[in-house]
């Protein structure tokens, strides 16, 4: 009887197994996104990051090429932000500590925080903001530009949306981007997620550091 059942229903059973596997995979994908981070697919890129020429918190010229060959975290923010930016910057200081613990900070991996509010975020203002957050400038750069529209356009090229209302209030995607040594955007982290873990981010960075 069992042989008769399988011979008549093997196709339905096979389809059911495939569907269950697809649903399970989709559920896993959603669960990782709910945790505030994309699943790092070692064989997939979200596209190349754009090049730029900006100024750092010490008044020096800084270009995207300065970080070639290193894994990077990139975060777009503005220093006068009343809510998410200071919280995320404080979180990045913990990422910095973890990078140092794993001995990848500066020599193999960097953090790059880019302000899209150049009118207020001058190099001096950024330096004060950075030092308040224990930033080590050897491997964590705070960058600013000269034109607000150009900075918003740069953020958009990084797939980060920035808007400004008539009252001068900014709204932006509060995400941390992970770039590989070639400048490819490999994944992003939802910085609003309270369960975001600096150790998991550094684990992902170490995966990319090992790539050739």
NORTANOR-V342650 format. One record per pair of residues at least 12 apart in sequence whose C-alpha atoms are under 10 Angstrom apart, sorted by the first residue. I is the first residue (numbers start at 1). J is the second residue. D is the distance in Angstrom with one decimal. If there is no record, write none. Layout:
# NORTANOR-V342650
i = {I & I}
j = {J & J}
d = {D & D}
This chain:
# NORTANOR-V342650
i = {33 & 33 & 33 & 34 & 34 & 34 & 35 & 35 & 35 & 35 & 35 & 35 & 35 & 36 & 36 & 36 & 36 & 36 & 36 & 36 & 36 & 36 & 36 & 36 & 37 & 37 & 37 & 37 & 37 & 37 & 37 & 37 & 37 & 37 & 37 & 37 & 37 & 38 & 38 & 38 & 38 & 38 & 39 & 39 & 39 & 39 & 39 & 40 & 40 & 40 & 40 & 40 & 40 & 40 & 40 & 40 & 41 & 41 & 41 & 42 & 42 & 42 & 42 & 42 & 42 & 43 & 44 & 44 & 44 & 44 & 45 & 45 & 45 & 45 & 45 & 45 & 46 & 46 & 46 & 46 & 46 & 46 & 46 & 46 & 47 & 47 & 47 & 47 & 47 & 47 & 47 & 47 & 47 & 48 & 48 & 48 & 48 & 48 & 48 & 48 & 48 & 48 & 49 & 49 & 49 & 49 & 49 & 49 & 49 & 49 & 49 & 49 & 49 & 49 & 49 & 50 & 50 & 50 & 50 & 50 & 50 & 50 & 50 & 50 & 51 & 51 & 51 & 51 & 51 & 51 & 52 & 52 & 52 & 52 & 52 & 53 & 53 & 53 & 53 & 53 & 54 & 54 & 54 & 54 & 54 & 54 & 54 & 55 & 55 & 55 & 55 & 55 & 55 & 55 & 55 & 55 & 56 & 56 & 56 & 56 & 56 & 56 & 56 & 56 & 56 & 56 & 56 & 56 & 56 & 56 & 57 & 57 & 57 & 57 & 57 & 57 & 57 & 57 & 57 & 57 & 57 & 57 & 57 & 57 & 57 & 57 & 58 & 58 & 58 & 58 & 58 & 58 & 58 & 58 & 58 & 59 & 59 & 59 & 59 & 59 & 59 & 59 & 60 & 60 & 61 & 61 & 62 & 62 & 62 & 62 & 63 & 64 & 64 & 65 & 67 & 67 & 67 & 67 & 67 & 67 & 67 & 67 & 67 & 67 & 68 & 68 & 68 & 68 & 69 & 69 & 69 & 69 & 69 & 69 & 69 & 69 & 69 & 70 & 70 & 70 & 70 & 70 & 70 & 70 & 70 & 70 & 70 & 70 & 70 & 70 & 70 & 70 & 71 & 71 & 71 & 71 & 71 & 71 & 71 & 71 & 71 & 71 & 71 & 71 & 71 & 71 & 71 & 71 & 71 & 71 & 71 & 71 & 71 & 71 & 72 & 72 & 72 & 72 & 72 & 72 & 72 & 72 & 72 & 72 & 72 & 72 & 72 & 72 & 72 & 72 & 72 & 72 & 72 & 72 & 73 & 73 & 73 & 73 & 73 & 73 & 73 & 73 & 73 & 73 & 73 & 73 & 73 & 73 & 73 & 73 & 73 & 73 & 73 & 74 & 74 & 74 & 74 & 74 & 74 & 74 & 74 & 74 & 74 & 74 & 74 & 74 & 74 & 74 & 75 & 75 & 75 & 75 & 75 & 75 & 75 & 75 & 75 & 75 & 75 & 75 & 75 & 75 & 75 & 75 & 75 & 75 & 75 & 75 & 76 & 76 & 76 & 76 & 76 & 76 & 76 & 76 & 76 & 76 & 76 & 76 & 76 & 76 & 76 & 76 & 76 & 76 & 76 & 76 & 76 & 76 & 77 & 77 & 77 & 77 & 77 & 77 & 77 & 77 & 77 & 77 & 77 & 77 & 77 & 77 & 77 & 78 & 78 & 78 & 78 & 78 & 78 & 78 & 78 & 78 & 78 & 78 & 78 & 79 & 79 & 79 & 79 & 79 & 79 & 79 & 79 & 79 & 79 & 79 & 79 & 79 & 80 & 80 & 80 & 80 & 80 & 80 & 81 & 81 & 81 & 81 & 84 & 84 & 84 & 84 & 85 & 85 & 85 & 85 & 86 & 86 & 87 & 87 & 87 & 88 & 88 & 88 & 88 & 88 & 88 & 88 & 89 & 89 & 89 & 89 & 89 & 89 & 89 & 89 & 90 & 90 & 90 & 90 & 90 & 91 & 91 & 91 & 91 & 91 & 92 & 92 & 92 & 92 & 92 & 92 & 92 & 92 & 92 & 93 & 93 & 93 & 93 & 93 & 93 & 93 & 93 & 94 & 94 & 94 & 94 & 94 & 95 & 95 & 95 & 95 & 95 & 95 & 95 & 96 & 96 & 96 & 96 & 96 & 96 & 96 & 96 & 96 & 96 & 97 & 97 & 97 & 97 & 97 & 98 & 98 & 98 & 98 & 98 & 98 & 99 & 99 & 99 & 99 & 99 & 99 & 99 & 99 & 99 & 100 & 100 & 102 & 102 & 102 & 102 & 104 & 104 & 104 & 104 & 104 & 105 & 105 & 105 & 105 & 105 & 106 & 106 & 106 & 106 & 106 & 107 & 107 & 108 & 108 & 108 & 108 & 108 & 108 & 109 & 109 & 109 & 109 & 109 & 109 & 109 & 109 & 109 & 109 & 110 & 110 & 110 & 110 & 110 & 110 & 110 & 111 & 111 & 111 & 111 & 111 & 111 & 111 & 111 & 111 & 111 & 111 & 112 & 112 & 112 & 112 & 112 & 112 & 112 & 112 & 113 & 113 & 113 & 113 & 113 & 113 & 113 & 113 & 114 & 114 & 114 & 114 & 114 & 114 & 114 & 114 & 114 & 115 & 115 & 115 & 115 & 115 & 115 & 115 & 115 & 116 & 116 & 116 & 116 & 116 & 116 & 116 & 116 & 116 & 116 & 116 & 116 & 116 & 116 & 116 & 116 & 117 & 117 & 117 & 117 & 117 & 117 & 117 & 117 & 117 & 118 & 118 & 118 & 118 & 118 & 118 & 118 & 118 & 118 & 119 & 119 & 119 & 119 & 119 & 120 & 121 & 121 & 121 & 121 & 121 & 122 & 122 & 122 & 122 & 123 & 123 & 123 & 123 & 126 & 126 & 126 & 126 & 127 & 127 & 127 & 129 & 130 & 149 & 149 & 152 & 152 & 155 & 155 & 158 & 158 & 159 & 159 & 159 & 159 & 160 & 160 & 160 & 160 & 160 & 160 & 161 & 161 & 161 & 162 & 173 & 173 & 173 & 174 & 174 & 174 & 174 & 174 & 175 & 175 & 175 & 175 & 175 & 175 & 176 & 176 & 176 & 176 & 176 & 176 & 177 & 177 & 177 & 178 & 178 & 178 & 178 & 179 & 179 & 180 & 180 & 180 & 180 & 180 & 181 & 181 & 181 & 181 & 181 & 181 & 182 & 182 & 186 & 186 & 187 & 188 & 189}
j = {188 & 189 & 190 & 190 & 193 & 195 & 189 & 190 & 193 & 194 & 195 & 196 & 197 & 175 & 188 & 189 & 190 & 191 & 192 & 193 & 194 & 195 & 196 & 197 & 175 & 176 & 187 & 188 & 189 & 190 & 191 & 193 & 195 & 196 & 197 & 200 & 201 & 186 & 187 & 188 & 189 & 190 & 186 & 187 & 188 & 189 & 204 & 178 & 186 & 187 & 188 & 201 & 204 & 205 & 207 & 208 & 186 & 187 & 204 & 186 & 187 & 204 & 207 & 208 & 211 & 186 & 184 & 185 & 186 & 187 & 179 & 180 & 184 & 185 & 186 & 187 & 158 & 159 & 179 & 184 & 185 & 186 & 187 & 188 & 157 & 158 & 159 & 179 & 183 & 184 & 185 & 186 & 187 & 157 & 158 & 179 & 180 & 182 & 183 & 184 & 185 & 186 & 64 & 154 & 157 & 158 & 159 & 177 & 179 & 180 & 182 & 183 & 184 & 185 & 186 & 64 & 154 & 155 & 156 & 157 & 158 & 183 & 184 & 185 & 63 & 64 & 65 & 154 & 157 & 183 & 64 & 65 & 145 & 151 & 154 & 65 & 66 & 143 & 144 & 145 & 114 & 142 & 143 & 144 & 145 & 146 & 151 & 114 & 122 & 123 & 141 & 142 & 143 & 144 & 145 & 146 & 112 & 113 & 114 & 122 & 123 & 124 & 126 & 127 & 137 & 141 & 142 & 143 & 144 & 145 & 121 & 122 & 123 & 124 & 125 & 126 & 127 & 128 & 129 & 130 & 131 & 137 & 141 & 142 & 143 & 144 & 122 & 123 & 124 & 126 & 127 & 137 & 141 & 142 & 143 & 122 & 123 & 124 & 126 & 127 & 143 & 144 & 123 & 143 & 143 & 144 & 141 & 142 & 143 & 144 & 143 & 112 & 183 & 183 & 106 & 108 & 109 & 110 & 111 & 112 & 139 & 181 & 182 & 183 & 180 & 181 & 182 & 183 & 107 & 108 & 109 & 180 & 181 & 182 & 183 & 209 & 212 & 104 & 105 & 106 & 107 & 108 & 109 & 110 & 179 & 180 & 181 & 182 & 183 & 205 & 208 & 209 & 104 & 105 & 106 & 107 & 108 & 109 & 110 & 111 & 178 & 179 & 180 & 181 & 182 & 183 & 184 & 204 & 205 & 206 & 207 & 208 & 209 & 210 & 106 & 108 & 109 & 110 & 111 & 112 & 139 & 140 & 177 & 178 & 179 & 180 & 181 & 182 & 183 & 184 & 185 & 205 & 208 & 209 & 92 & 95 & 109 & 110 & 111 & 112 & 113 & 140 & 176 & 177 & 178 & 179 & 180 & 185 & 188 & 189 & 201 & 202 & 205 & 110 & 111 & 112 & 113 & 114 & 140 & 141 & 158 & 175 & 176 & 177 & 178 & 179 & 185 & 188 & 88 & 89 & 92 & 111 & 112 & 113 & 114 & 115 & 142 & 155 & 158 & 160 & 173 & 174 & 175 & 176 & 177 & 178 & 188 & 191 & 112 & 113 & 114 & 115 & 116 & 117 & 142 & 143 & 151 & 152 & 154 & 155 & 158 & 160 & 161 & 162 & 172 & 173 & 174 & 175 & 176 & 177 & 89 & 113 & 114 & 115 & 116 & 117 & 142 & 155 & 162 & 170 & 171 & 172 & 173 & 174 & 175 & 113 & 114 & 115 & 116 & 117 & 118 & 120 & 121 & 126 & 144 & 170 & 172 & 114 & 115 & 116 & 117 & 118 & 120 & 121 & 122 & 125 & 126 & 128 & 129 & 130 & 117 & 120 & 121 & 125 & 129 & 170 & 117 & 169 & 170 & 171 & 172 & 174 & 191 & 192 & 172 & 174 & 191 & 192 & 129 & 133 & 133 & 191 & 192 & 174 & 175 & 176 & 190 & 191 & 192 & 193 & 113 & 129 & 130 & 132 & 133 & 134 & 135 & 191 & 130 & 132 & 133 & 134 & 135 & 133 & 191 & 196 & 197 & 198 & 111 & 113 & 133 & 134 & 135 & 140 & 176 & 191 & 198 & 111 & 130 & 133 & 134 & 135 & 136 & 140 & 198 & 133 & 134 & 197 & 198 & 199 & 111 & 197 & 198 & 199 & 200 & 201 & 202 & 109 & 110 & 111 & 134 & 135 & 136 & 139 & 140 & 198 & 202 & 134 & 135 & 136 & 198 & 199 & 198 & 199 & 200 & 201 & 202 & 203 & 111 & 139 & 198 & 199 & 201 & 202 & 203 & 205 & 206 & 139 & 202 & 199 & 202 & 203 & 206 & 139 & 202 & 205 & 206 & 209 & 136 & 138 & 139 & 140 & 202 & 136 & 137 & 138 & 139 & 140 & 138 & 139 & 139 & 181 & 205 & 206 & 209 & 210 & 139 & 140 & 179 & 180 & 181 & 202 & 205 & 206 & 208 & 209 & 137 & 138 & 139 & 140 & 141 & 179 & 205 & 135 & 136 & 137 & 138 & 139 & 140 & 141 & 142 & 176 & 177 & 178 & 137 & 139 & 140 & 141 & 142 & 143 & 176 & 177 & 126 & 130 & 140 & 141 & 142 & 143 & 144 & 176 & 126 & 141 & 142 & 143 & 144 & 145 & 151 & 154 & 155 & 142 & 143 & 144 & 145 & 148 & 151 & 152 & 155 & 143 & 144 & 145 & 146 & 147 & 148 & 149 & 150 & 151 & 152 & 153 & 154 & 155 & 162 & 170 & 172 & 144 & 145 & 146 & 147 & 148 & 149 & 151 & 152 & 170 & 143 & 144 & 145 & 146 & 147 & 148 & 149 & 150 & 151 & 144 & 145 & 146 & 147 & 148 & 144 & 142 & 143 & 144 & 145 & 146 & 143 & 144 & 145 & 146 & 142 & 143 & 144 & 145 & 141 & 142 & 143 & 144 & 141 & 142 & 143 & 142 & 142 & 162 & 163 & 164 & 172 & 172 & 173 & 177 & 185 & 173 & 175 & 177 & 185 & 172 & 173 & 174 & 175 & 176 & 177 & 173 & 174 & 175 & 174 & 190 & 191 & 192 & 189 & 190 & 191 & 192 & 193 & 188 & 189 & 190 & 191 & 192 & 193 & 188 & 189 & 190 & 191 & 192 & 201 & 189 & 190 & 191 & 201 & 204 & 205 & 208 & 205 & 208 & 205 & 207 & 208 & 209 & 211 & 205 & 208 & 209 & 210 & 211 & 212 & 211 & 212 & 204 & 208 & 204 & 201 & 201}
d = {9.9 & 8.6 & 8.3 & 9.0 & 8.4 & 9.8 & 9.1 & 8.3 & 6.9 & 8.8 & 6.7 & 7.0 & 9.5 & 9.3 & 8.8 & 5.8 & 4.6 & 7.1 & 7.6 & 5.3 & 8.4 & 7.4 & 6.2 & 9.4 & 9.3 & 9.3 & 7.9 & 6.2 & 4.3 & 5.7 & 8.6 & 8.6 & 9.9 & 7.6 & 9.6 & 9.5 & 8.9 & 9.3 & 5.9 & 6.0 & 6.4 & 8.4 & 9.6 & 7.4 & 8.9 & 9.5 & 9.6 & 9.6 & 7.1 & 6.2 & 8.8 & 10.0 & 7.1 & 10.0 & 9.3 & 9.7 & 7.7 & 8.1 & 9.9 & 8.1 & 9.8 & 9.5 & 8.1 & 7.9 & 9.0 & 9.1 & 9.5 & 9.3 & 6.8 & 8.9 & 9.2 & 9.2 & 6.3 & 5.9 & 4.8 & 7.5 & 9.8 & 9.3 & 9.5 & 7.1 & 5.2 & 5.6 & 6.9 & 9.4 & 9.9 & 9.0 & 9.6 & 9.7 & 8.8 & 5.7 & 5.6 & 7.6 & 9.8 & 9.2 & 8.5 & 8.7 & 9.6 & 8.3 & 6.0 & 4.2 & 5.8 & 8.9 & 9.1 & 9.6 & 7.1 & 6.0 & 9.0 & 10.0 & 7.8 & 9.8 & 9.1 & 5.6 & 5.7 & 6.1 & 9.8 & 8.0 & 7.5 & 9.4 & 9.8 & 6.3 & 6.9 & 8.2 & 9.2 & 9.9 & 7.4 & 5.4 & 7.3 & 8.8 & 9.5 & 9.1 & 5.5 & 8.2 & 9.6 & 9.8 & 7.9 & 8.9 & 9.9 & 9.5 & 9.4 & 8.1 & 9.0 & 9.8 & 6.2 & 5.9 & 5.2 & 8.2 & 9.7 & 9.7 & 9.1 & 7.3 & 9.7 & 8.4 & 5.4 & 5.4 & 6.2 & 8.8 & 9.9 & 9.7 & 9.1 & 9.1 & 6.3 & 9.4 & 8.2 & 8.5 & 9.5 & 6.6 & 5.5 & 4.4 & 6.3 & 8.8 & 9.2 & 7.7 & 4.2 & 6.3 & 7.8 & 5.4 & 4.8 & 8.5 & 9.3 & 8.1 & 10.0 & 8.7 & 7.4 & 5.6 & 6.3 & 7.8 & 9.9 & 6.1 & 7.3 & 8.6 & 6.8 & 9.0 & 9.4 & 8.9 & 9.3 & 8.9 & 5.7 & 7.9 & 10.0 & 9.3 & 9.3 & 9.6 & 8.9 & 9.5 & 9.1 & 9.9 & 8.9 & 9.6 & 7.5 & 9.3 & 9.5 & 9.7 & 8.7 & 9.2 & 9.7 & 9.5 & 8.6 & 7.6 & 9.8 & 9.4 & 9.8 & 8.2 & 9.4 & 8.6 & 9.2 & 6.2 & 6.6 & 7.1 & 9.7 & 7.9 & 8.8 & 8.1 & 4.4 & 6.3 & 8.2 & 9.1 & 9.7 & 9.7 & 9.9 & 8.5 & 7.7 & 5.2 & 5.1 & 6.9 & 8.6 & 6.9 & 4.6 & 7.8 & 8.4 & 9.8 & 9.2 & 7.4 & 9.4 & 9.8 & 9.7 & 9.7 & 6.5 & 4.6 & 6.4 & 8.7 & 7.5 & 5.7 & 4.7 & 4.8 & 8.2 & 7.9 & 9.5 & 9.9 & 6.5 & 8.5 & 9.8 & 6.8 & 6.3 & 10.0 & 9.9 & 8.9 & 5.6 & 4.9 & 5.6 & 7.0 & 9.8 & 9.6 & 8.0 & 5.9 & 5.0 & 6.5 & 7.6 & 9.9 & 8.1 & 9.8 & 9.3 & 8.0 & 9.7 & 9.9 & 9.2 & 9.8 & 8.1 & 6.5 & 4.7 & 6.0 & 8.2 & 9.3 & 6.5 & 5.5 & 4.8 & 6.3 & 9.0 & 9.6 & 9.1 & 9.9 & 9.3 & 9.9 & 8.6 & 8.7 & 6.1 & 4.8 & 5.8 & 7.4 & 10.0 & 9.7 & 9.0 & 8.7 & 5.8 & 5.0 & 6.6 & 7.6 & 9.6 & 9.4 & 8.9 & 8.6 & 9.2 & 8.0 & 6.3 & 4.7 & 6.1 & 8.5 & 9.5 & 9.4 & 9.8 & 9.3 & 9.9 & 8.1 & 6.7 & 5.0 & 6.5 & 9.2 & 10.0 & 9.5 & 8.6 & 5.9 & 4.8 & 5.8 & 6.8 & 9.9 & 9.9 & 9.6 & 9.5 & 9.5 & 9.7 & 6.9 & 9.3 & 7.8 & 9.6 & 9.0 & 8.3 & 8.4 & 7.6 & 7.8 & 7.8 & 9.1 & 8.7 & 7.1 & 6.2 & 5.0 & 6.4 & 8.1 & 10.0 & 9.7 & 9.4 & 9.6 & 9.8 & 8.0 & 9.2 & 7.9 & 9.5 & 9.3 & 8.0 & 5.0 & 6.1 & 5.7 & 8.6 & 8.6 & 7.1 & 9.2 & 9.6 & 8.5 & 9.8 & 10.0 & 7.3 & 9.4 & 8.0 & 9.9 & 8.1 & 6.5 & 9.9 & 8.1 & 7.2 & 9.8 & 6.8 & 9.2 & 8.9 & 8.0 & 8.2 & 9.8 & 9.3 & 10.0 & 10.0 & 9.0 & 8.2 & 9.6 & 9.9 & 7.3 & 8.2 & 7.2 & 10.0 & 7.7 & 9.1 & 9.7 & 9.2 & 8.5 & 10.0 & 8.8 & 8.8 & 8.2 & 9.0 & 8.8 & 10.0 & 6.2 & 7.8 & 9.9 & 8.5 & 9.6 & 8.6 & 10.0 & 7.0 & 9.7 & 9.3 & 9.6 & 9.8 & 9.2 & 6.0 & 8.5 & 9.4 & 9.3 & 8.6 & 9.0 & 9.0 & 7.7 & 8.1 & 9.5 & 8.8 & 9.8 & 8.9 & 9.4 & 9.3 & 9.7 & 7.9 & 9.6 & 9.6 & 6.5 & 6.5 & 6.5 & 8.9 & 9.2 & 9.4 & 9.7 & 9.5 & 9.4 & 6.6 & 9.1 & 8.9 & 8.6 & 5.0 & 7.3 & 9.5 & 7.6 & 7.1 & 9.8 & 8.7 & 7.8 & 9.2 & 7.9 & 8.2 & 8.4 & 7.9 & 8.7 & 9.1 & 9.7 & 9.8 & 9.8 & 9.0 & 9.9 & 6.9 & 6.6 & 9.9 & 9.3 & 6.9 & 9.7 & 9.9 & 9.8 & 9.0 & 8.7 & 9.4 & 6.3 & 9.4 & 9.0 & 9.3 & 9.8 & 10.0 & 9.6 & 8.1 & 9.2 & 8.8 & 9.6 & 8.9 & 8.8 & 7.8 & 8.6 & 9.6 & 8.5 & 6.0 & 8.6 & 10.0 & 9.2 & 9.0 & 6.0 & 4.1 & 7.7 & 9.0 & 7.8 & 9.2 & 9.0 & 9.3 & 9.0 & 6.9 & 10.0 & 7.3 & 9.2 & 9.8 & 9.2 & 8.7 & 9.5 & 7.6 & 8.8 & 9.7 & 7.8 & 9.7 & 8.6 & 4.9 & 5.8 & 7.8 & 9.9 & 9.9 & 9.6 & 9.8 & 9.4 & 9.8 & 6.3 & 4.6 & 6.3 & 8.6 & 9.9 & 9.9 & 9.5 & 10.0 & 8.3 & 5.8 & 4.9 & 6.1 & 7.4 & 9.9 & 9.7 & 9.9 & 9.4 & 7.6 & 6.2 & 4.8 & 6.2 & 8.8 & 9.4 & 9.8 & 8.2 & 5.9 & 4.8 & 6.0 & 8.6 & 8.7 & 9.7 & 8.7 & 7.6 & 6.2 & 5.2 & 7.6 & 9.4 & 7.6 & 9.4 & 9.4 & 9.1 & 7.0 & 7.6 & 9.4 & 8.5 & 6.2 & 8.4 & 8.4 & 4.9 & 6.0 & 9.3 & 8.6 & 7.7 & 8.2 & 9.3 & 9.8 & 7.6 & 8.1 & 8.8 & 8.3 & 6.0 & 9.3 & 7.6 & 8.8 & 8.9 & 9.3 & 5.7 & 5.5 & 5.6 & 6.5 & 6.1 & 9.8 & 9.9 & 8.0 & 9.3 & 8.8 & 7.3 & 7.8 & 7.4 & 9.8 & 9.9 & 9.0 & 6.8 & 8.7 & 9.6 & 9.1 & 6.9 & 8.4 & 8.9 & 8.4 & 7.7 & 7.1 & 9.3 & 9.9 & 6.6 & 7.8 & 8.1 & 9.7 & 7.6 & 9.7 & 9.2 & 7.1 & 9.8 & 9.9 & 9.6 & 9.7 & 9.4 & 9.7 & 8.3 & 8.1 & 9.1 & 9.8 & 9.3 & 9.5 & 7.1 & 5.8 & 8.2 & 7.7 & 9.5 & 9.2 & 5.7 & 9.1 & 10.0 & 9.7 & 8.7 & 9.0 & 9.5 & 8.7 & 6.6 & 5.7 & 6.7 & 9.9 & 6.4 & 5.5 & 4.9 & 5.1 & 7.8 & 9.9 & 5.5 & 5.1 & 6.7 & 6.4 & 10.0 & 9.9 & 6.5 & 9.1 & 9.9 & 8.7 & 8.6 & 7.7 & 9.4 & 8.6 & 8.5 & 8.0 & 9.5 & 5.9 & 7.5 & 8.5 & 10.0 & 7.4 & 7.2 & 9.7 & 8.2 & 8.5 & 10.0 & 9.4 & 9.9 & 9.1 & 9.5 & 9.8 & 8.4}
